Amino acid sequence: MLDIFEKCGEFQDAKRVQAAGIYPYFRAIESTAGSTVVTHGKKRVMIGSNNYLGLTHHPKVQAAAKAAIDQFGTGCTGSRFLNGNLVLHEQLEKELAQFLGKEACLVFSTGFLSNQGALSTLVGRNDVIYSDRENHASIIEGTLVSLGDTIKFKHNNMADLERVLESTRDKYQGALIVADGVFSMSGDIFNFTKAAALAKKYNCRLYIDDAHAIGVLGPRGEGTAHYFNDVNSADLVIGTFSKSFASIGGYVAGPEDVIHYIKHKCRPFIFSAAMPPAAAATVLECLRIVKEEPQHLANLWKNAKKMSRELSRLGFNTLNSQTPIIPLLVGDDMSAFAFAQKLYEHGVFATPVVRPAVPEGCALIRTSYMASHTDEDLDYVLEVLETLGKEFGIIGQEGRQAELAALAKHHFGVV
């Protein structure tokens, strides 16, 4: 028999990266302001954050959080189901449902729990989930704990989705097509229109995770379905408040009967403590700002388009990202770690993405942009990226750029 802890001592992957001096994780942030952070006593431009609308330091948002603490204290100390249900939670659900164009909404203490909870509650033994291969880990976790089967389809490939639907749909009772609206690593947008048509053709429900789409896509940031002007085709919309809405928590929005069912059957909801008062108040204020101050969304897209244009001009392979998430294809894992470390030393905070989040040999530097970035911030980032891109042979070398293009086509379907 083996000691259950033995595998812990054998795990050396992270220790090797630490020993090489290029470990990019768990960097303690000492302070933040707008688009910059202070780490190890030095100010750095943050291009690894999901704070898309830059609302974490908005005066109204901070005031709302402080007022909620004054009124309700620091925590709910219980589940929504029992003693932790605040008027703030109910008001947030009402206003968010209206914003999303849905009958009802239920807020969870995290976005991860929203996916895990909704999928595990809705999908029974004779049901099936059709899941995009690049879906977020919270969706994957939800598929693992649900009682039904999961069938994966090639990333954003509607021909492959129809293939699996045609060959398997009649074997199951209920079915969900599940996908991110905006994929968190590649930054591409789900082929919502075609997926919605396939859902109707094969009698499925369409489930969209808008974690990286709410506050980003749509006329006012309402998400993927609004971006495609087809609100009714998204049967359930799931999301998180830890990105554009500057807080923590998550939600599920959809038909009133479905939300009522989840509310009374979902274990991750019933047995988790409620969103803290300050978190709920923050999201409520962010939601109101999104509706009243459209300049934040406009500035986000101005910055995203600038960086997409300039990074492509420099020769970086960005996987043709269509959103403020702009990945830079690097190659092997250690090169990505080393590149991220060099960026850090030059005052730019970005994050590498390595196996198993991406295929072997397809490591990325995941960059993401915010409404609060200034032109000075972005010009400095471009200057550093150009210098390091040439130093690492990622740009400026036709042969290497052709290799990366081939990787992008093979693994990500990018032409």
Sequence and secondary structure as in RCSB ss.txt:
>XXXX:A:sequence
MLDIFEKCGEFQDAKRVQAAGIYPYFRAIESTAGSTVVTHGKKRVMIGSNNYLGLTHHPKVQAAAKAAIDQFGTG
CTGSRFLNGNLVLHEQLEKELAQFLGKEACLVFSTGFLSNQGALSTLVGRNDVIYSDRENHASIIEGTLVSLGDT
IKFKHNNMADLERVLESTRDKYQGALIVADGVFSMSGDIFNFTKAAALAKKYNCRLYIDDAHAIGVLGPRGEGTA
HYFNDVNSADLVIGTFSKSFASIGGYVAGPEDVIHYIKHKCRPFIFSAAMPPAAAATVLECLRIVKEEPQHLANL
WKNAKKMSRELSRLGFNTLNSQTPIIPLLVGDDMSAFAFAQKLYEHGVFATPVVRPAVPEGCALIRTSYMASHTD
EDLDYVLEVLETLGKEFGIIGQEGRQAELAALAKHHFGVV
>XXXX:A:secstr
   TTHHHHH  HHHHHHHTT   S   EEEEETTEEEETTEEEEE S   TT  TT HHHHHHHHHHHHHH S 
  SBTTTT   HHHHHHHHHHHHHHT SEEEEESSHHHHHHHHHHHH  TT EEEEETT  HHHHHHHHHSSSEE
EEE TT HHHHHHHHHHHGGG SSEEEEEESB TTT  B  HHHHHHHHHHTT EEEEE TTTTTTSSSSS  HH
HHTT GGG SEEEEESSSTTSS  EEEEE HHHHHHHHHH HHHHTSB   HHHHHHHHHHHHHHHH THHHHHH
HHHHHHHHHHHHHHT   TT  SSEEEEEEESHHHHHHHHHHHHHTTEE EEE TTTS TT EEEEEE  TT  H
HHHHHHHHHHHHHHHHTTSSS HHHHHHHHHHHHHHH   
